[in-house]
Amino acid sequence: MPTPAKDSAEDSLNGFREEGQIPTNYELMTGNERYEYMQRLAGKEPWADLYPIVLTHRGTPKNPIVLKGQDPERYIACTGFPADSHEAIWLTIRDHGKRNDRCPHCGNNFKYEQEHAHHH
C-alpha cells in the first residue's frame, strides 16, 4: 500500500510518529511534566525552591541569608536560628537591591535575588 503524501505542515514536524506507531511519554509530555522531565535529564532539581531552607548561620545585615527565585517576591517562614527557636513568622521578601528583609521576631536578615525566568 503506498504511503500518503505529507499534506500539512504538521505532518512534517519532528516528533510526530509514523502511522501505527505509539508515541513515547516524552513526546506526549507538556507543561510542568515536560519541564520536570527535562530538568531531571539535565541532572538538575526542578523544584529546589520547595525544599526547606537550611540556615547555616544567623542572618546579619553584613552577612544575610541569601535566597534566590524567579518571581518578583517570595514567601518564607522564619523560625529563628537555630531552627524552631520561635513560632513561624511569615515574611514576603523582595529584591530591594542593597536593603535586606528582616524577621521582626529574631532579627534574621534575608536577601532575595531574583533570577531571570525562562519561559517555556
All heavy atoms as an XYZ file, in Angstrom:
975
protein
N       0.839     -1.159      0.000
C       0.000      0.000      0.000
C       0.901      1.245      0.000
O       1.782      1.364      0.839
C      -0.883     -0.051      1.247
C      -1.705      1.183      1.369
S      -2.443      1.344      2.907
C      -3.843      0.876      3.223
N       0.696      2.184     -0.894
C       1.551      3.369     -0.962
C       1.308      4.306      0.216
O       0.206      4.380      0.735
C       1.161      4.031     -2.288
C      -0.198      3.508     -2.599
C      -0.309      2.159     -1.951
N       2.366      5.001      0.635
C       2.249      5.951      1.749
C       1.645      7.243      1.227
O       2.038      7.718      0.166
C       3.623      6.280      2.350
O       4.592      5.423      1.841
C       3.622      6.228      3.827
N       0.688      7.804      1.971
C       0.098      9.055      1.525
C       1.111     10.195      1.616
O       1.992     10.197      2.460
C      -1.073      9.275      2.483
C      -0.801      8.407      3.654
C       0.096      7.303      3.176
N       0.974     11.161      0.751
C       1.872     12.325      0.758
C       1.605     13.177      1.991
O       0.473     13.244      2.488
C       1.637     13.149     -0.508
N       2.657     13.841      2.467
C       2.506     14.705      3.636
C       1.925     16.031      3.168
O       2.592     16.813      2.510
C       3.843     14.910      4.334
C       4.362     13.621      4.931
C       5.586     13.861      5.761
C       6.009     12.558      6.415
N       7.022     12.716      7.401
N       0.651     16.259      3.511
C      -0.052     17.436      3.018
C       0.129     18.651      3.911
O       0.316     19.755      3.431
C      -1.549     17.140      2.879
C      -1.798     16.034      1.876
O      -1.209     16.091      0.782
O      -2.570     15.130      2.205
N       0.043     18.453      5.196
C       0.078     19.608      6.099
C       1.470     19.824      6.670
O       2.298     18.917      6.684
C      -0.923     19.424      7.243
O      -0.465     18.412      8.108
N       1.705     21.037      7.166
C       2.990     21.356      7.793
C       3.173     20.536      9.063
O       4.276     20.175      9.432
C       3.057     22.845      8.100
N       2.068     20.235      9.729
C       2.122     19.475     10.976
C       2.673     18.074     10.739
O       3.395     17.526     11.558
C       0.728     19.402     11.601
C       0.707     18.762     12.955
C      -0.679     18.769     13.560
O      -1.416     17.797     13.323
O      -1.010     19.733     14.258
N       2.376     17.499      9.610
C       2.840     16.146      9.309
C       4.349     16.064      9.164
O       4.947     15.013      9.355
C       2.181     15.630      8.031
C       0.700     15.371      8.206
O       0.281     15.123      9.356
O      -0.036     15.429      7.207
N       4.998     17.171      8.814
C       6.443     17.146      8.593
C       7.249     17.554      9.826
O       8.458     17.582      9.783
C       6.805     18.069      7.422
O       6.487     19.393      7.756
N       6.584     17.888     10.937
C       7.292     18.296     12.149
C       7.956     17.104     12.815
O       7.419     15.994     12.798
C       6.331     18.945     13.142
C       5.765     20.300     12.756
C       4.749     20.747     13.792
C       6.872     21.320     12.638
N       9.115     17.348     13.431
C       9.787     16.308     14.197
C       8.954     15.956     15.406
O       8.310     16.808     16.008
C      11.166     16.784     14.647
C      12.117     16.905     13.479
O      11.955     16.224     12.483
N      13.100     17.766     13.617
N       8.977     14.707     15.803
C       8.242     14.277     16.981
C       6.953     13.568     16.635
O       6.401     12.854     17.446
N       6.449     13.774     15.425
C       5.253     13.053     15.030
C       5.668     11.673     14.530
O       6.646     11.513     13.805
C       4.479     13.817     13.942
C       3.715     14.978     14.475
C       4.307     16.221     14.588
C       2.411     14.822     14.911
C       3.614     17.287     15.102
C       1.706     15.878     15.416
C       2.306     17.121     15.516
N       4.925     10.677     14.935
C       5.249      9.290     14.593
C       4.604      8.892     13.278
O       3.620      9.476     12.849
C       4.725      8.363     15.706
C       5.400      8.544     17.033
C       6.712      7.925     16.913
N       7.461      7.893     18.140
C       8.294      6.921     18.384
N       8.411      5.913     17.579
N       9.034      6.957     19.459
N       5.171      7.870     12.702
C       4.562      7.287     11.509
C       3.238      6.652     11.925
O       3.036      6.279     13.084
C       5.493      6.230     10.911
C       6.801      6.795     10.387
C       6.616      7.708      9.192
O       5.717      7.451      8.360
O       7.359      8.698      9.101
N       2.376      6.496     10.987
C       1.069      5.909     11.266
C       1.237      4.507     11.841
O       2.044      3.713     11.360
C       0.256      5.846      9.978
C      -1.171      5.430     10.219
C      -2.007      5.505      8.949
O      -1.654      6.300      8.056
O      -2.983      4.760      8.878
N       0.518      4.242     12.924
C       0.565      2.932     13.558
C       1.576      2.824     14.692
O       1.574      1.856     15.429
N       2.466      3.790     14.854
C       3.443      3.756     15.942
C       2.897      4.505     17.153
O       2.183      5.499     17.028
C       4.764      4.385     15.515
C       5.506      3.551     14.508
C       6.877      4.136     14.232
O       7.102      5.332     14.406
N       7.788      3.292     13.787
N       3.265      4.024     18.315
C       2.800      4.635     19.564
C       3.812      5.669     20.016
O       5.006      5.383     20.099
C       2.625      3.548     20.647
C       1.575      2.540     20.198
C       2.242      4.181     21.984
C       1.466      1.330     21.071
N       3.359      6.903     20.340
C       4.306      7.930     20.799
C       4.843      7.603     22.194
O       4.180      6.955     22.996
C       3.477      9.205     20.822
C       2.068      8.752     20.895
C       2.006      7.398     20.246
N       6.048      8.061     22.468
C       6.649      7.845     23.782
C       6.067      8.835     24.784
O       5.434      9.825     24.399
C       8.169      8.043     23.717
O       8.429      9.411     23.383
C       8.811      7.120     22.705
N       6.299      8.577     26.063
C       5.846      9.513     27.099
C       6.453     10.889     26.881
O       5.796     11.907     27.065
C       6.221      9.002     28.487
C       5.385      7.823     28.905
O       4.356      7.530     28.307
N       5.831      7.121     29.930
N       7.710     10.933     26.479
C       8.396     12.200     26.233
C       7.673     13.009     25.162
O       7.524     14.209     25.259
C       9.841     11.940     25.835
C      10.548     13.160     25.316
C      10.929     14.183     26.178
C      10.809     13.315     23.964
C      11.566     15.322     25.703
C      11.454     14.434     23.485
C      11.829     15.438     24.361
O      12.447     16.560     23.892
N       7.233     12.342     24.116
C       6.551     13.040     23.027
C       5.171     13.550     23.433
O       4.668     14.505     22.853
C       6.432     12.129     21.806
C       7.778     11.828     21.168
C       7.714     10.742     20.123
O       6.878      9.824     20.238
O       8.522     10.808     19.190
N       4.576     12.944     24.441
C       3.240     13.352     24.890
C       3.275     14.396     26.006
O       2.279     15.061     26.262
C       2.458     12.128     25.384
C       2.118     11.093     24.331
C       1.477      9.883     24.986
C       1.208     11.677     23.277
N       4.418     14.535     26.680
C       4.518     15.454     27.817
C       4.373     16.912     27.399
O       4.857     17.309     26.353
C       5.871     15.309     28.502
C       6.060     14.061     29.244
S       7.731     14.063     29.929
C       7.866     12.379     30.363
N       3.720     17.683     28.278
C       3.620     19.134     28.090
C       3.699     19.808     29.450
O       3.612     19.156     30.481
C       2.283     19.536     27.433
O       1.205     19.133     28.288
C       2.113     18.908     26.062
N       3.876     21.104     29.467
C       3.799     21.902     30.684
C       4.784     21.492     31.759
O       5.958     21.232     31.496
N       4.287     21.439     33.007
C       5.131     21.141     34.170
C       5.759     19.755     34.100
O       6.891     19.560     34.527
C       4.334     21.263     35.465
C       4.095     22.697     35.845
O       4.830     23.588     35.436
N       3.056     22.927     36.628
N       5.008     18.798     33.557
C       5.547     17.440     33.455
C       6.778     17.417     32.543
O       7.797     16.829     32.875
C       4.474     16.505     32.910
C       4.907     15.057     32.838
C       3.845     14.141     32.269
O       2.915     14.626     31.602
O       3.971     12.928     32.485
N       6.695     18.105     31.404
C       7.829     18.153     30.479
C       8.990     18.931     31.091
O      10.154     18.540     30.972
C       7.411     18.775     29.153
C       8.499     18.712     28.109
C       8.012     19.285     26.789
N       9.015     19.174     25.784
C       9.061     18.275     24.827
N       8.120     17.359     24.759
N      10.031     18.264     23.955
N       8.696     20.054     31.777
C       9.732     20.848     32.435
C      10.482     19.994     33.455
O      11.715     19.964     33.482
C       9.117     22.064     33.120
C      10.067     22.791     34.022
C      11.045     23.637     33.497
C      10.024     22.635     35.402
C      11.941     24.299     34.310
C      10.912     23.288     36.225
C      11.862     24.121     35.680
O      12.754     24.767     36.493
N       9.744     19.275     34.295
C      10.369     18.433     35.317
C      11.235     17.351     34.670
O      12.367     17.114     35.092
C       9.300     17.796     36.198
C       9.870     16.916     37.279
C       8.819     16.333     38.191
O       7.619     16.531     37.955
O       9.215     15.653     39.158
N      10.723     16.713     33.650
C      11.460     15.648     32.958
C      12.754     16.183     32.357
O      13.823     15.580     32.516
C      10.567     15.039     31.874
C      11.203     13.898     31.117
C      11.306     12.631     31.683
C      11.695     14.091     29.836
C      11.889     11.585     30.993
C      12.277     13.049     29.134
C      12.374     11.794     29.712
O      12.957     10.767     29.031
N      12.688     17.326     31.689
C      13.866     17.905     31.045
C      14.911     18.328     32.091
O      16.111     18.145     31.878
C      13.477     19.102     30.176
C      12.558     18.747     29.018
S      13.229     17.523     27.900
C      14.466     18.480     27.083
N      14.466     18.885     33.227
C      15.386     19.278     34.285
C      16.086     18.055     34.879
O      17.283     18.078     35.115
C      14.647     20.053     35.383
C      14.175     21.418     34.955
C      15.324     22.348     34.673
O      16.234     22.491     35.472
N      15.293     22.978     33.519
N      15.322     17.009     35.118
C      15.918     15.797     35.694
C      16.892     15.139     34.720
O      17.912     14.600     35.128
C      14.827     14.824     36.126
C      14.048     15.355     37.322
C      13.239     14.269     37.987
N      12.304     14.795     38.956
C      12.623     15.170     40.189
N      13.863     15.079     40.604
N      11.715     15.634     41.011
N      16.601     15.168     33.419
C      17.533     14.643     32.422
C      18.841     15.423     32.438
O      19.908     14.853     32.227
C      16.929     14.725     31.018
C      16.012     13.595     30.591
C      15.504     13.846     29.170
C      16.696     12.251     30.663
N      18.748     16.729     32.709
C      19.940     17.572     32.754
C      20.667     17.471     34.097
O      21.679     18.131     34.306
C      19.554     19.026     32.488
N      20.136     16.653     35.013
C      20.783     16.468     36.308
C      20.477     17.583     37.292
O      21.196     17.755     38.269
N      19.393     18.333     37.062
C      19.013     19.436     37.952
C      17.761     19.074     38.729
O      16.969     18.227     38.296
C      18.749     20.705     37.140
C      19.949     21.180     36.352
C      19.586     22.386     35.529
C      20.751     22.838     34.668
N      20.375     23.917     33.763
N      17.580     19.720     39.879
C      16.378     19.529     40.680
C      15.360     20.585     40.253
O      15.582     21.776     40.451
C      16.695     19.663     42.175
C      15.498     19.581     43.075
C      14.666     18.317     42.889
O      15.238     17.225     42.806
O      13.434     18.440     42.821
N      14.236     20.178     39.631
C      13.303     21.160     39.090
C      12.558     21.978     40.148
O      12.181     23.109     39.892
C      12.329     20.314     38.274
C      12.433     18.946     38.838
C      13.831     18.812     39.363
N      12.342     21.466     41.302
C      11.543     22.167     42.312
C      12.372     22.434     43.565
O      11.896     22.331     44.684
C      10.283     21.377     42.659
C       9.578     20.823     41.458
C       9.355     19.511     41.169
C       9.003     21.552     40.365
N       8.698     19.377     39.982
C       8.466     20.623     39.457
C       8.908     22.911     40.053
C       7.832     20.990     38.284
C       8.282     23.272     38.872
C       7.747     22.330     38.014
N      13.622     22.836     43.398
C      14.520     23.061     44.534
C      14.006     24.142     45.478
O      14.279     24.102     46.675
C      15.910     23.423     44.041
N      13.238     25.101     44.961
C      12.755     26.183     45.817
C      11.622     25.740     46.745
O      11.190     26.495     47.600
C      12.315     27.384     44.985
C      11.234     27.051     43.984
O      11.087     25.865     43.639
O      10.527     27.978     43.552
N      11.167     24.488     46.624
C      10.120     23.987     47.506
C      10.676     23.279     48.744
O       9.928     22.966     49.665
C       9.195     23.031     46.745
C       8.420     23.653     45.587
C       7.570     22.587     44.902
C       7.552     24.791     46.063
N      11.976     23.019     48.763
C      12.576     22.362     49.921
C      12.752     23.360     51.061
O      12.895     24.561     50.829
C      13.930     21.758     49.552
C      13.815     20.558     48.660
C      14.348     20.558     47.386
C      13.159     19.405     49.095
C      14.239     19.454     46.553
C      13.049     18.297     48.269
C      13.584     18.332     47.016
O      13.468     17.235     46.199
N      12.772     22.880     52.304
C      13.005     23.793     53.428
C      14.366     24.481     53.321
O      15.327     23.902     52.817
C      12.971     22.878     54.660
C      12.292     21.632     54.209
C      12.545     21.509     52.747
N      14.431     25.713     53.778
C      15.674     26.473     53.775
C      16.488     26.036     54.986
O      16.001     26.067     56.109
C      15.384     27.983     53.849
C      14.544     28.397     52.648
C      16.664     28.789     53.913
C      13.884     29.746     52.809
N      17.714     25.613     54.755
C      18.585     25.189     55.849
C      19.454     26.384     56.235
O      20.264     26.861     55.439
C      19.466     23.988     55.427
C      20.392     23.594     56.554
C      18.596     22.822     55.008
N      19.259     26.880     57.443
C      20.042     28.023     57.916
C      21.351     27.526     58.520
O      21.353     26.718     59.446
C      19.259     28.818     58.966
C      17.927     29.407     58.508
C      17.300     30.217     59.639
C      18.116     30.275     57.290
N      22.450     28.016     57.985
C      23.763     27.628     58.489
C      24.345     28.703     59.407
O      25.357     28.474     60.044
C      24.736     27.393     57.318
O      24.793     28.580     56.528
C      24.279     26.227     56.463
N      23.712     29.863     59.434
C      24.171     30.965     60.274
C      23.008     31.922     60.524
O      21.984     31.853     59.849
C      25.343     31.707     59.602
C      24.946     32.412     58.345
N      24.777     31.754     57.134
C      24.682     33.711     58.099
C      24.431     32.619     56.209
N      24.355     33.823     56.765
N      23.170     32.791     61.500
C      22.172     33.824     61.743
C      22.394     34.922     60.708
O      23.512     35.360     60.472
C      22.322     34.418     63.147
C      21.337     35.541     63.436
C      21.488     36.108     64.826
N      21.216     35.128     65.861
C      19.983     34.762     66.249
N      18.937     35.285     65.684
N      19.822     33.877     67.202
N      21.311     35.343     60.052
C      21.417     36.386     59.039
C      21.640     37.748     59.679
O      20.886     38.169     60.542
N      22.699     38.420     59.271
C      23.015     39.754     59.781
C      22.977     40.732     58.604
O      22.981     40.311     57.439
C      24.420     39.777     60.416
O      25.394     39.484     59.399
C      24.536     38.763     61.548
N      22.955     42.033     58.875
C      22.963     42.987     57.756
C      24.175     42.829     56.839
O      24.064     43.001     55.628
C      22.971     44.351     58.455
C      22.317     44.100     59.775
C      22.743     42.704     60.162
N      25.328     42.482     57.389
C      26.526     42.321     56.561
C      26.652     40.921     55.964
O      27.352     40.731     54.978
C      27.776     42.640     57.383
C      27.879     44.106     57.729
C      29.158     44.409     58.441
C      29.223     45.899     58.748
N      30.448     46.263     59.420
N      25.997     39.929     56.562
C      26.042     38.551     56.084
C      24.631     37.958     56.115
O      24.329     37.090     56.927
C      27.007     37.735     56.954
C      27.248     36.348     56.389
O      26.985     36.083     55.216
N      27.727     35.447     57.231
N      23.740     38.427     55.206
C      22.356     37.946     55.234
C      22.218     36.536     54.676
O      23.125     36.020     54.016
C      21.627     38.951     54.337
C      22.665     39.397     53.377
C      23.959     39.396     54.146
N      21.088     35.931     54.927
C      20.760     34.636     54.338
C      20.246     34.933     52.934
O      19.258     35.644     52.769
C      19.708     33.905     55.181
C      20.290     33.609     56.561
C      19.242     32.645     54.484
C      19.278     33.310     57.617
N      20.932     34.427     51.917
C      20.598     34.741     50.526
C      19.681     33.660     49.963
O      19.974     32.469     50.037
C      21.879     34.851     49.665
C      21.534     35.150     48.222
C      22.805     35.919     50.235
N      18.558     34.107     49.427
C      17.585     33.218     48.799
C      17.397     33.663     47.360
O      17.429     34.853     47.063
C      16.253     33.273     49.540
C      16.334     32.951     51.028
C      15.051     33.308     51.722
C      16.639     31.489     51.208
N      17.175     32.703     46.468
C      17.002     33.023     45.056
C      15.658     32.516     44.564
O      15.102     31.574     45.108
C      18.128     32.402     44.231
C      19.481     32.940     44.593
C      20.567     32.343     43.766
C      21.902     32.945     44.209
N      22.972     32.623     43.320
N      15.151     33.157     43.526
C      13.892     32.742     42.927
C      13.646     33.487     41.642
O      14.379     34.421     41.299
N      12.610     33.080     40.922
C      12.315     33.697     39.636
C      11.181     34.706     39.718
O      11.022     35.515     38.813
C      11.967     32.617     38.616
C      13.128     31.711     38.321
C      12.807     30.649     37.296
O      11.681     30.516     36.855
N      13.802     29.879     36.911
N      10.407     34.677     40.769
C       9.280     35.592     40.911
C       9.746     36.913     41.522
O      10.800     36.976     42.144
C       8.201     34.956     41.780
C       7.608     33.716     41.119
O       7.336     33.776     39.911
O       7.422     32.706     41.812
N       8.945     37.985     41.395
C       9.336     39.275     41.962
C       9.402     39.261     43.497
O      10.063     40.094     44.102
C       8.254     40.243     41.500
C       7.460     39.527     40.485
C       7.747     38.073     40.603
N       8.696     38.323     44.124
C       8.740     38.207     45.578
C       8.627     36.741     45.966
O       8.214     35.911     45.169
C       7.631     39.027     46.229
C       6.238     38.635     45.815
C       5.180     39.574     46.342
O       5.493     40.738     46.650
O       4.040     39.131     46.456
N       9.012     36.455     47.205
C       8.975     35.081     47.701
C       8.459     35.091     49.129
O       8.783     35.986     49.909
C      10.375     34.472     47.623
C      10.423     33.020     48.029
C      11.751     32.410     47.693
N      11.826     31.058     48.247
C      12.858     30.268     48.142
N      13.931     30.662     47.498
N      12.849     29.066     48.676
N       7.670     34.091     49.477
C       7.132     33.956     50.828
C       7.962     32.919     51.576
O       8.173     31.811     51.075
C       5.666     33.529     50.787
C       4.808     34.501     50.022
C       4.419     34.241     48.724
C       4.422     35.705     50.599
C       3.649     35.145     48.009
C       3.653     36.615     49.889
C       3.275     36.324     48.598
O       2.517     37.227     47.893
N       8.427     33.287     52.756
C       9.201     32.354     53.578
C       8.675     32.403     55.007
O       8.034     33.372     55.412
C      10.715     32.679     53.570
C      10.979     34.060     54.169
C      11.286     32.566     52.178
C      12.435     34.292     54.499
N       8.956     31.367     55.762
C       8.599     31.327     57.176
C       9.892     31.271     57.979
O      10.667     30.332     57.847
C       7.728     30.117     57.487
N      10.142     32.276     58.780
C      11.325     32.288     59.640
C      10.956     31.650     60.966
O       9.953     32.007     61.581
C      11.807     33.727     59.858
S      13.261     33.816     60.936
N      11.766     30.688     61.395
C      11.556     30.058     62.715
C      12.759     30.317     63.621
O      12.921     29.658     64.640
C      11.331     28.539     62.579
O      12.472     27.960     61.963
C      10.074     28.232     61.788
N      13.598     31.292     63.232
C      14.739     31.671     64.067
C      15.970     30.847     63.775
O      15.988     29.972     62.920
N      17.024     31.182     64.524
C      18.266     30.419     64.429
C      18.754     30.147     65.837
O      18.875     31.071     66.638
C      19.345     31.202     63.660
C      20.605     30.411     63.480
C      20.692     29.459     62.492
C      21.687     30.601     64.325
C      21.855     28.718     62.333
C      22.836     29.863     64.172
C      22.919     28.918     63.177
N      19.026     28.904     66.204
C      18.826     27.691     65.425
C      17.339     27.470     65.116
O      16.480     28.096     65.721
C      19.395     26.590     66.302
C      19.493     27.144     67.667
C      19.542     28.630     67.545
N      17.065     26.569     64.186
C      15.700     26.319     63.720
C      14.754     26.039     64.882
O      15.142     25.454     65.892
C      15.692     25.148     62.749
N      13.541     26.483     64.732
C      12.453     26.314     65.711
C      12.711     27.056     67.014
O      12.267     26.631     68.080
C      12.176     24.831     65.975
C      11.675     24.110     64.734
O      10.970     24.761     63.928
O      11.983     22.926     64.564
N      13.436     28.171     66.950
C      13.654     28.998     68.135
C      12.400     29.809     68.482
O      12.234     30.237     69.612
C      14.806     29.970     67.906
O      16.000     29.267     67.702
N      11.565     30.055     67.488
C      10.295     30.751     67.735
C       9.252     30.252     66.747
O       9.560     29.490     65.828
C      10.463     32.276     67.656
C      10.914     32.824     66.335
N      10.101     32.886     65.225
C      12.098     33.344     65.944
C      10.750     33.437     64.222
N      11.981     33.708     64.625
N       8.004     30.648     66.954
C       6.926     30.270     66.047
C       7.233     30.784     64.642
O       7.971     31.755     64.478
C       5.594     30.874     66.523
C       5.089     30.303     67.826
C       4.653     28.851     67.694
O       4.051     28.492     66.665
O       4.929     28.077     68.628
N       6.644     30.153     63.644
C       6.874     30.574     62.254
C       6.297     31.967     62.025
O       5.131     32.220     62.303
C       6.244     29.580     61.292
N       7.142     32.865     61.558
C       6.739     34.214     61.178
C       6.846     34.277     59.658
O       7.933     34.115     59.109
C       7.658     35.295     61.808
C       7.738     35.142     63.314
C       7.236     36.684     61.379
C       6.483     35.484     64.062
N       5.716     34.507     58.990
C       5.713     34.536     57.531
C       6.140     35.904     57.042
O       5.645     36.931     57.491
C       4.327     34.173     56.996
C       4.066     32.714     57.154
C       3.426     32.105     58.188
C       4.492     31.682     56.279
N       3.414     30.753     58.005
C       4.063     30.462     56.838
C       5.195     31.663     55.080
C       4.311     29.238     56.229
C       5.439     30.442     54.461
C       4.998     29.239     55.045
N       7.081     35.898     56.097
C       7.617     37.131     55.529
C       7.478     37.109     54.011
O       7.585     36.056     53.390
C       9.107     37.263     55.864
C       9.520     37.153     57.317
C      11.017     37.004     57.430
C       9.054     38.384     58.061
N       7.244     38.267     53.436
C       7.285     38.436     51.988
C       8.587     39.156     51.698
O       8.779     40.290     52.126
C       6.100     39.280     51.490
O       4.891     38.652     51.895
C       6.124     39.402     49.969
N       9.497     38.487     51.003
C      10.784     39.112     50.726
C      10.851     39.485     49.245
O      10.299     38.806     48.390
C      11.969     38.221     51.142
C      11.953     36.889     50.409
C      11.961     37.991     52.641
C      13.178     36.044     50.662
N      11.511     40.604     48.989
C      11.645     41.127     47.627
C      13.093     41.521     47.386
O      13.844     41.739     48.314
C      10.750     42.345     47.444
C       9.273     42.030     47.564
C       8.437     43.296     47.446
N       7.026     43.000     47.571
C       6.380     42.975     48.728
N       7.007     43.240     49.853
N       5.099     42.694     48.767
N      13.440     41.668     46.109
C      14.783     42.113     45.735
C      14.825     43.635     45.827
O      14.341     44.331     44.958
C      15.114     41.644     44.317
C      16.573     41.833     43.959
O      17.303     42.480     44.738
O      16.984     41.334     42.904
N      15.367     44.154     46.930
C      15.438     45.595     47.162
C      16.787     46.174     46.781
O      17.088     47.306     47.114
C      15.203     45.920     48.649
C      13.888     45.457     49.177
N      12.687     46.003     48.791
C      13.574     44.488     50.077
C      11.695     45.407     49.437
N      12.201     44.478     50.209
N      17.634     45.401     46.177
C      18.978     45.877     45.884
C      19.867     45.688     47.098
O      20.164     44.571     47.485
N      20.267     46.776     47.735
C      21.186     46.683     48.881
C      20.459     46.458     50.207
O      21.067     46.069     51.184
C      22.038     47.944     48.972
C      22.992     48.072     47.806
C      23.926     49.233     47.970
C      24.895     49.288     46.806
N      25.871     50.352     46.956
N      19.171     46.737     50.265
C      18.421     46.592     51.515
C      17.959     45.145     51.710
O      17.597     44.466     50.757
C      17.201     47.526     51.472
C      16.625     47.774     52.850
C      15.451     48.702     52.777
N      14.278     47.849     52.658
C      13.180     48.172     52.021
N      13.084     49.310     51.391
N      12.168     47.353     51.975
N      17.974     44.666     52.947
C      17.552     43.308     53.278
C      16.180     43.331     53.930
O      15.748     44.342     54.465
C      18.542     42.654     54.251
C      19.931     42.559     53.687
O      20.114     42.450     52.492
N      20.928     42.605     54.551
N      15.511     42.176     53.914
C      14.282     41.997     54.686
C      14.668     41.375     56.016
O      15.607     40.595     56.108
C      13.317     41.083     53.924
C      12.738     41.769     52.699
O      11.969     42.722     52.874
O      13.081     41.351     51.576
N      13.907     41.710     57.071
C      14.289     41.311     58.426
C      13.107     40.697     59.156
O      11.987     41.191     59.072
C      14.765     42.559     59.164
C      15.279     42.326     60.538
C      15.812     43.648     61.106
N      16.211     43.484     62.468
C      15.413     43.664     63.515
N      14.166     44.039     63.323
N      15.859     43.472     64.726
N      13.357     39.614     59.890
C      12.327     38.989     60.723
C      12.072     39.898     61.925
O      13.021     40.247     62.641
C      12.783     37.608     61.184
S      11.636     36.820     62.336
N      10.820     40.274     62.174
C      10.546     41.169     63.295
C      10.718     40.505     64.660
O      10.826     41.194     65.668
C       9.096     41.586     63.071
C       8.501     40.494     62.259
C       9.625     39.947     61.424
N      10.763     39.186     64.710
C      10.868     38.496     65.997
C      12.315     38.269     66.424
O      12.711     38.611     67.535
C      10.111     37.166     65.929
C       9.912     36.536     67.270
N      10.881     35.774     67.875
C       8.865     36.566     68.123
C      10.435     35.350     69.034
N       9.208     35.816     69.216
N      13.134     37.677     65.528
C      14.508     37.314     65.906
C      15.569     38.192     65.257
O      16.728     38.139     65.642
C      14.782     35.852     65.580
S      14.807     35.499     63.813
N      15.193     38.974     64.249
C      16.147     39.868     63.608
C      16.955     39.250     62.481
O      17.856     39.899     61.948
N      16.659     37.993     62.093
C      17.362     37.392     60.958
C      17.194     38.270     59.726
O      16.104     38.749     59.440
C      16.796     36.004     60.645
C      17.626     34.885     61.214
O      18.808     35.043     61.485
N      16.997     33.737     61.390
N      18.268     38.484     58.989
C      18.239     39.265     57.753
C      18.246     38.331     56.554
O      19.038     37.385     56.508
C      19.457     40.183     57.671
C      19.264     41.448     58.460
O      19.024     42.494     57.880
N      19.340     41.358     59.781
N      17.374     38.631     55.585
C      17.260     37.831     54.372
C      17.462     38.729     53.165
O      16.942     39.840     53.111
C      15.871     37.177     54.279
C      15.583     36.231     55.403
C      14.924     36.660     56.540
C      15.981     34.904     55.328
C      14.657     35.796     57.584
C      15.712     34.033     56.367
C      15.051     34.474     57.500
N      18.207     38.233     52.189
C      18.416     38.957     50.932
C      17.861     38.084     49.819
O      18.211     36.917     49.697
C      19.886     39.241     50.692
C      20.139     39.981     49.384
C      21.571     40.438     49.286
C      21.833     41.181     48.001
N      21.008     42.347     47.800
N      16.978     38.662     49.010
C      16.362     37.936     47.907
C      16.998     38.378     46.598
O      17.110     39.566     46.324
C      14.859     38.214     47.876
C      14.126     37.486     46.775
C      14.073     36.099     46.746
C      13.452     38.172     45.778
C      13.412     35.424     45.749
C      12.775     37.511     44.785
C      12.749     36.151     44.769
O      12.078     35.476     43.777
N      17.415     37.418     45.804
C      17.992     37.699     44.488
C      17.100     37.074     43.430
O      16.968     35.857     43.358
C      19.414     37.145     44.385
C      20.389     37.822     45.317
C      21.791     37.242     45.242
O      21.991     36.225     44.533
O      22.670     37.804     45.906
N      16.468     37.939     42.641
C      15.580     37.460     41.601
C      16.384     37.056     40.375
O      17.163     37.838     39.854
C      14.563     38.515     41.220
C      13.558     38.033     40.205
C      12.532     39.093     39.831
O      12.572     40.207     40.317
N      11.624     38.735     38.965
N      16.194     35.807     39.953
C      16.848     35.306     38.754
C      15.899     35.508     37.587
O      14.697     35.621     37.763
C      17.169     33.813     38.915
C      18.109     33.530     40.050
C      18.272     32.041     40.318
O      17.328     31.278     40.035
O      19.334     31.661     40.803
N      16.440     35.547     36.403
C      15.602     35.738     35.226
C      14.835     34.463     34.935
O      15.397     33.368     34.907
C      16.428     36.124     34.018
C      17.097     37.444     34.187
N      16.404     38.631     34.199
C      18.381     37.789     34.407
C      17.243     39.634     34.384
N      18.458     39.138     34.521
N      13.525     34.613     34.721
C      12.675     33.454     34.432
C      12.885     33.004     32.996
O      13.076     33.811     32.091
C      11.217     33.816     34.655
N      12.860     31.701     32.806
C      12.945     31.122     31.461
C      11.574     30.596     31.111
O      11.129     29.600     31.646
C      13.976     29.991     31.433
C      15.333     30.421     31.819
N      16.143     31.158     30.977
C      16.044     30.289     32.961
C      17.287     31.426     31.574
N      17.241     30.904     32.779
N      10.890     31.289     30.233
C       9.536     30.883     29.867
C       9.587     29.791     28.818
O      10.394     29.816     27.901
C       8.747     32.088     29.337
C       8.617     33.165     30.370
N       7.761     33.038     31.442
C       9.229     34.356     30.515
C       7.858     34.129     32.184
N       8.747     34.946     31.646
N       8.698     28.820     28.985
C       8.675     27.683     28.064
C       7.470     27.795     27.172
O       6.450     28.200     27.500
C       8.612     26.361     28.834
C       9.809     26.188     29.729
N      10.951     25.602     29.269
C      10.055     26.538     30.995
C      11.836     25.589     30.251
N      11.306     26.152     31.305
